[in-house]
Amino acid sequence: MTRTKTRKVVAEKLLERLTSGPVFSDYPTLPAFTPEEAARQYRIWAESWILEDLISLVPELRPIKK
């Protein structure tokens, strides 16, 4: 059985995603590709692919449970 949620595996996948970075879309049907649009697309990428794993790996970022 393969363990896919170990901290090491999550960290390796996160590093891979961070190294490759987001892919920006510039299609004619989308709004003009401006710095604001790049920031919007980056924010979506980070919220979708980075934050959850980062929070799970860094204890200081986890919510404090009372």
TIVO-2410 file (N, C-alpha, C; in nm, 3 decimals):
# residues 66
REC num residu      c1      c2      c3 atome chaine
REC   1      M   0.084  -0.118   0.000     N      A
REC   1      M   0.000   0.000   0.000    CA      A
REC   1      M   0.089   0.125   0.000     C      A
REC   2      T   0.060   0.218  -0.087     N      A
REC   2      T   0.137   0.341  -0.098    CA      A
REC   2      T   0.074   0.448  -0.009     C      A
REC   3      R   0.157   0.515   0.067     N      A
REC   3      R   0.109   0.624   0.152    CA      A
REC   3      R   0.129   0.755   0.078     C      A
REC   4      T   0.019   0.820   0.045     N      A
REC   4      T   0.028   0.942  -0.036    CA      A
REC   4      T   0.015   1.069   0.046     C      A
REC   5      K  -0.016   1.057   0.173     N      A
REC   5      K  -0.035   1.178   0.255    CA      A
REC   5      K   0.069   1.193   0.364     C      A
REC   6      T   0.183   1.127   0.353     N      A
REC   6      T   0.287   1.148   0.453    CA      A
REC   6      T   0.340   1.289   0.438     C      A
REC   7      R   0.396   1.343   0.544     N      A
REC   7      R   0.451   1.480   0.538    CA      A
REC   7      R   0.557   1.491   0.430     C      A
REC   8      K   0.639   1.386   0.416     N      A
REC   8      K   0.745   1.390   0.315    CA      A
REC   8      K   0.686   1.397   0.175     C      A
REC   9      V   0.586   1.316   0.146     N      A
REC   9      V   0.525   1.315   0.012    CA      A
REC   9      V   0.457   1.448  -0.015     C      A
REC  10      V   0.383   1.499   0.084     N      A
REC  10      V   0.316   1.629   0.068    CA      A
REC  10      V   0.419   1.738   0.043     C      A
REC  11      A   0.528   1.737   0.117     N      A
REC  11      A   0.633   1.838   0.101    CA      A
REC  11      A   0.698   1.829  -0.037     C      A
REC  12      E   0.723   1.708  -0.084     N      A
REC  12      E   0.784   1.691  -0.217    CA      A
REC  12      E   0.691   1.743  -0.326     C      A
REC  13      K   0.561   1.712  -0.316     N      A
REC  13      K   0.466   1.760  -0.416    CA      A
REC  13      K   0.453   1.912  -0.411     C      A
REC  14      L   0.452   1.966  -0.289     N      A
REC  14      L   0.442   2.111  -0.274    CA      A
REC  14      L   0.563   2.179  -0.335     C      A
REC  15      L   0.682   2.128  -0.308     N      A
REC  15      L   0.803   2.186  -0.365    CA      A
REC  15      L   0.799   2.179  -0.518     C      A
REC  16      E   0.751   2.070  -0.571     N      A
REC  16      E   0.740   2.056  -0.717    CA      A
REC  16      E   0.646   2.161  -0.774     C      A
REC  17      R   0.531   2.180  -0.709     N      A
REC  17      R   0.435   2.282  -0.756    CA      A
REC  17      R   0.493   2.422  -0.746     C      A
REC  18      L   0.560   2.450  -0.634     N      A
REC  18      L   0.619   2.584  -0.617    CA      A
REC  18      L   0.731   2.609  -0.716     C      A
REC  19      T   0.808   2.507  -0.747     N      A
REC  19      T   0.918   2.522  -0.843    CA      A
REC  19      T   0.866   2.548  -0.983     C      A
REC  20      S   0.760   2.478  -1.021     N      A
REC  20      S   0.706   2.496  -1.156    CA      A
REC  20      S   0.624   2.624  -1.167     C      A
REC  21      G   0.559   2.662  -1.057     N      A
REC  21      G   0.481   2.785  -1.057    CA      A
REC  21      G   0.351   2.772  -1.134     C      A
REC  22      P   0.271   2.878  -1.135     N      A
REC  22      P   0.144   2.874  -1.204    CA      A
REC  22      P   0.161   2.888  -1.355     C      A
REC  23      V   0.059   2.846  -1.427     N      A
REC  23      V   0.054   2.866  -1.571    CA      A
REC  23      V  -0.051   2.974  -1.595     C      A
REC  24      F  -0.010   3.084  -1.652     N      A
REC  24      F  -0.104   3.193  -1.677    CA      A
REC  24      F  -0.174   3.172  -1.809     C      A
REC  25      S  -0.304   3.202  -1.809     N      A
REC  25      S  -0.384   3.188  -1.930    CA      A
REC  25      S  -0.407   3.325  -1.991     C      A
REC  26      D  -0.385   3.333  -2.120     N      A
REC  26      D  -0.410   3.458  -2.192    CA      A
REC  26      D  -0.490   3.425  -2.318     C      A
REC  27      Y  -0.619   3.401  -2.297     N      A
REC  27      Y  -0.707   3.367  -2.408    CA      A
REC  27      Y  -0.782   3.492  -2.453     C      A
REC  28      P  -0.814   3.499  -2.582     N      A
REC  28      P  -0.887   3.617  -2.632    CA      A
REC  28      P  -1.020   3.640  -2.562     C      A
REC  29      T  -1.081   3.535  -2.508     N      A
REC  29      T  -1.212   3.552  -2.444    CA      A
REC  29      T  -1.201   3.601  -2.301     C      A
REC  30      L  -1.080   3.599  -2.243     N      A
REC  30      L  -1.061   3.647  -2.106    CA      A
REC  30      L  -1.031   3.797  -2.107     C      A
REC  31      P  -1.041   3.860  -1.990     N      A
REC  31      P  -1.004   4.002  -1.983    CA      A
REC  31      P  -0.856   4.019  -2.022     C      A
REC  32      A  -0.820   4.142  -2.058     N      A
REC  32      A  -0.681   4.171  -2.097    CA      A
REC  32      A  -0.586   4.123  -1.988     C      A
REC  33      F  -0.471   4.070  -2.030     N      A
REC  33      F  -0.374   4.018  -1.934    CA      A
REC  33      F  -0.292   4.133  -1.878     C      A
REC  34      T  -0.336   4.182  -1.766     N      A
REC  34      T  -0.274   4.296  -1.698    CA      A
REC  34      T  -0.207   4.246  -1.570     C      A
REC  35      P  -0.131   4.331  -1.503     N      A
REC  35      P  -0.076   4.290  -1.374    CA      A
REC  35      P  -0.186   4.248  -1.275     C      A
REC  36      E  -0.299   4.314  -1.281     N      A
REC  36      E  -0.410   4.279  -1.193    CA      A
REC  36      E  -0.464   4.140  -1.226     C      A
REC  37      E  -0.474   4.107  -1.355     N      A
REC  37      E  -0.521   3.975  -1.397    CA      A
REC  37      E  -0.419   3.869  -1.358     C      A
REC  38      A  -0.291   3.899  -1.371     N      A
REC  38      A  -0.186   3.805  -1.329    CA      A
REC  38      A  -0.197   3.779  -1.179     C      A
REC  39      A  -0.218   3.883  -1.100     N      A
REC  39      A  -0.232   3.868  -0.955    CA      A
REC  39      A  -0.355   3.785  -0.921     C      A
REC  40      R  -0.464   3.807  -0.994     N      A
REC  40      R  -0.586   3.730  -0.971    CA      A
REC  40      R  -0.561   3.582  -1.000     C      A
REC  41      Q  -0.498   3.552  -1.114     N      A
REC  41      Q  -0.471   3.413  -1.149    CA      A
REC  41      Q  -0.372   3.350  -1.052     C      A
REC  42      Y  -0.273   3.425  -1.006     N      A
REC  42      Y  -0.177   3.373  -0.908    CA      A
REC  42      Y  -0.247   3.340  -0.777     C      A
REC  43      R  -0.336   3.429  -0.733     N      A
REC  43      R  -0.409   3.408  -0.608    CA      A
REC  43      R  -0.494   3.280  -0.617     C      A
REC  44      I  -0.560   3.260  -0.731     N      A
REC  44      I  -0.641   3.139  -0.751    CA      A
REC  44      I  -0.551   3.016  -0.745     C      A
REC  45      W  -0.436   3.020  -0.811     N      A
REC  45      W  -0.342   2.908  -0.810    CA      A
REC  45      W  -0.295   2.878  -0.668     C      A
REC  46      A  -0.255   2.981  -0.596     N      A
REC  46      A  -0.203   2.961  -0.460    CA      A
REC  46      A  -0.311   2.904  -0.369     C      A
REC  47      E  -0.432   2.957  -0.378     N      A
REC  47      E  -0.540   2.909  -0.292    CA      A
REC  47      E  -0.581   2.767  -0.328     C      A
REC  48      S  -0.567   2.729  -0.454     N      A
REC  48      S  -0.608   2.596  -0.500    CA      A
REC  48      S  -0.502   2.490  -0.479     C      A
REC  49      W  -0.374   2.526  -0.495     N      A
REC  49      W  -0.268   2.426  -0.500    CA      A
REC  49      W  -0.162   2.437  -0.392     C      A
REC  50      I  -0.156   2.546  -0.319     N      A
REC  50      I  -0.044   2.568  -0.228    CA      A
REC  50      I  -0.085   2.579  -0.081     C      A
REC  51      L  -0.180   2.662  -0.050     N      A
REC  51      L  -0.208   2.698   0.088    CA      A
REC  51      L  -0.242   2.579   0.178     C      A
REC  52      E  -0.327   2.490   0.134     N      A
REC  52      E  -0.369   2.378   0.219    CA      A
REC  52      E  -0.249   2.291   0.259     C      A
REC  53      D  -0.164   2.258   0.161     N      A
REC  53      D  -0.047   2.177   0.192    CA      A
REC  53      D   0.052   2.253   0.279     C      A
REC  54      L   0.071   2.381   0.252     N      A
REC  54      L   0.164   2.461   0.332    CA      A
REC  54      L   0.118   2.466   0.477     C      A
REC  55      I  -0.010   2.489   0.499     N      A
REC  55      I  -0.064   2.495   0.635    CA      A
REC  55      I  -0.050   2.360   0.705     C      A
REC  56      S  -0.071   2.251   0.632     N      A
REC  56      S  -0.059   2.120   0.694    CA      A
REC  56      S   0.086   2.086   0.731     C      A
REC  57      L   0.182   2.143   0.660     N      A
REC  57      L   0.322   2.113   0.686    CA      A
REC  57      L   0.386   2.202   0.792     C      A
REC  58      V   0.335   2.322   0.809     N      A
REC  58      V   0.396   2.418   0.903    CA      A
REC  58      V   0.305   2.431   1.025     C      A
REC  59      P   0.346   2.372   1.136     N      A
REC  59      P   0.261   2.373   1.257    CA      A
REC  59      P   0.218   2.513   1.300     C      A
REC  60      E   0.305   2.610   1.284     N      A
REC  60      E   0.272   2.747   1.329    CA      A
REC  60      E   0.158   2.808   1.248     C      A
REC  61      L   0.129   2.754   1.130     N      A
REC  61      L   0.022   2.808   1.047    CA      A
REC  61      L  -0.112   2.740   1.073     C      A
REC  62      R  -0.111   2.631   1.147     N      A
REC  62      R  -0.235   2.558   1.176    CA      A
REC  62      R  -0.317   2.637   1.277     C      A
REC  63      P  -0.449   2.627   1.264     N      A
REC  63      P  -0.535   2.695   1.363    CA      A
REC  63      P  -0.512   2.636   1.502     C      A
REC  64      I  -0.516   2.721   1.600     N      A
REC  64      I  -0.498   2.677   1.738    CA      A
REC  64      I  -0.629   2.617   1.785     C      A
REC  65      K  -0.623   2.492   1.831     N      A
REC  65      K  -0.744   2.424   1.882    CA      A
REC  65      K  -0.741   2.430   2.033     C      A
REC  66      K  -0.846   2.483   2.089     N      A
REC  66      K  -0.855   2.498   2.235    CA      A
REC  66      K  -0.931   2.381   2.293     C      A
***
